Every structure is written in structure tokens, then in C-alpha cells.
């Protein structure tokens, strides 16, 4: 008789392990960007989680309930915002570089150009004055006469730290 009790008790124990009771699990935000799981509702934002277990040897698979909203955390939103800002700045920089190239090719000097762009547009200056002050390094390029036409008179280009801040060109006056 003892031989029959041992296998029966072993079978009962195996059945208890194979079919565990179903417990309710709740998922909650902890308010600091983290997630808590509990067997009791942990606040107004508690979300009932459905857990499927196919075998006692496999871990349960987490599936959020259908009405759960998957919203990114503040850190993810901040990273996305920074990435969008960097993309916008890179796009603006490319636009400025294209505009500078186009203006230099047309023979115009605009604010934001560098020394090479000015040389492409107007050539080498007749003279250059350099100075340094509390705001940084400044240069003024002087041109005597810039070719023919109405705007062929003298010109100056002002740089601050290697970037054009202002360009002035005087009209040639007619001689009588």
C-alpha cells in the first residue's frame, strides 16, 4: 500500500507545479520614469497585464493589455528633440553654404562668407588691415577698383574672426 501512495503523491505534486494558479499582475509607472509590477493595483495608473504561460519550464510572456499606451519616456523625447534640432541646424548650415557658393560665383560678397569665398568673388585685395580687440580678431580688406561697370569703384570687406560681417562697395562716379 505504501508503494501506491508515493506515486500518487508525486503525481499530485507534479500536477500542482504544472498548473499554477492564475494571479493578477499590475504594471504601474513609478513617477520617475521607471516601471513597477505588483500583484495589487498600485495607483490610478495601474494597468492589468495579461500573462500567458505555455509550460512551467518557459518564462511567461508579457503582453500589455490592448488599451495600454506605449508612450516614450521623457529621456527618449529629449533625445528625439535634440536629434531634430541637430538635423535642423545641419540643414540650415548646408543652405547657408550653398547660398554663399552661389553668391561668390555671381561675384557678390555677403555676410557669413570666409576669406576664400571673398577671393572667389572679388579676387585678392589691394591691402589688408588686421587688429585684435576684446571681441576677437578683425580684418579689413581694401580693393581699389573692381573692374568695369557701375559698381566698379573701391570696396572694403570687414571680417570678424574670419567671417564677413560687412561688405561695402562704392559706385564709380562719372567724370565730367
Secondary structure as the mmCIF struct_conf table of DSSP 4:
data_model
#
loop_
_struct_conf.conf_type_id
_struct_conf.id
_struct_conf.beg_label_comp_id
_struct_conf.beg_label_asym_id
_struct_conf.beg_label_seq_id
_struct_conf.end_label_comp_id
_struct_conf.end_label_asym_id
_struct_conf.end_label_seq_id
HELX_RH_AL_P HELX_RH_AL_P1 UNK A 2 UNK A 18
BEND BEND1 UNK A 19 UNK A 19
HELX_LH_PP_P HELX_LH_PP_P1 UNK A 20 UNK A 22
STRN STRN1 UNK A 25 UNK A 29
BEND BEND2 UNK A 31 UNK A 33
STRN STRN2 UNK A 35 UNK A 38
BEND BEND3 UNK A 39 UNK A 40
BEND BEND4 UNK A 43 UNK A 43
TURN_TY1_P TURN_TY1_P1 UNK A 44 UNK A 45
STRN STRN3 UNK A 47 UNK A 52
BEND BEND5 UNK A 54 UNK A 54
TURN_TY1_P TURN_TY1_P2 UNK A 56 UNK A 57
BEND BEND6 UNK A 58 UNK A 58
HELX_LH_PP_P HELX_LH_PP_P2 UNK A 59 UNK A 60
STRN STRN4 UNK A 61 UNK A 63
TURN_TY1_P TURN_TY1_P3 UNK A 66 UNK A 67
HELX_LH_PP_P HELX_LH_PP_P3 UNK A 71 UNK A 73
HELX_RH_AL_P HELX_RH_AL_P2 UNK A 74 UNK A 105
TURN_TY1_P TURN_TY1_P4 UNK A 106 UNK A 107
TURN_TY1_P TURN_TY1_P5 UNK A 111 UNK A 112
HELX_RH_AL_P HELX_RH_AL_P3 UNK A 115 UNK A 122
BEND BEND7 UNK A 124 UNK A 124
BEND BEND8 UNK A 126 UNK A 126
STRN STRN5 UNK A 127 UNK A 133
TURN_TY1_P TURN_TY1_P6 UNK A 134 UNK A 135
STRN STRN6 UNK A 136 UNK A 143
BEND BEND9 UNK A 144 UNK A 144
BEND BEND10 UNK A 147 UNK A 149
TURN_TY1_P TURN_TY1_P7 UNK A 150 UNK A 151
BEND BEND11 UNK A 153 UNK A 153
STRN STRN7 UNK A 155 UNK A 160
TURN_TY1_P TURN_TY1_P8 UNK A 161 UNK A 162
STRN STRN8 UNK A 163 UNK A 169
HELX_LH_PP_P HELX_LH_PP_P4 UNK A 170 UNK A 175
#
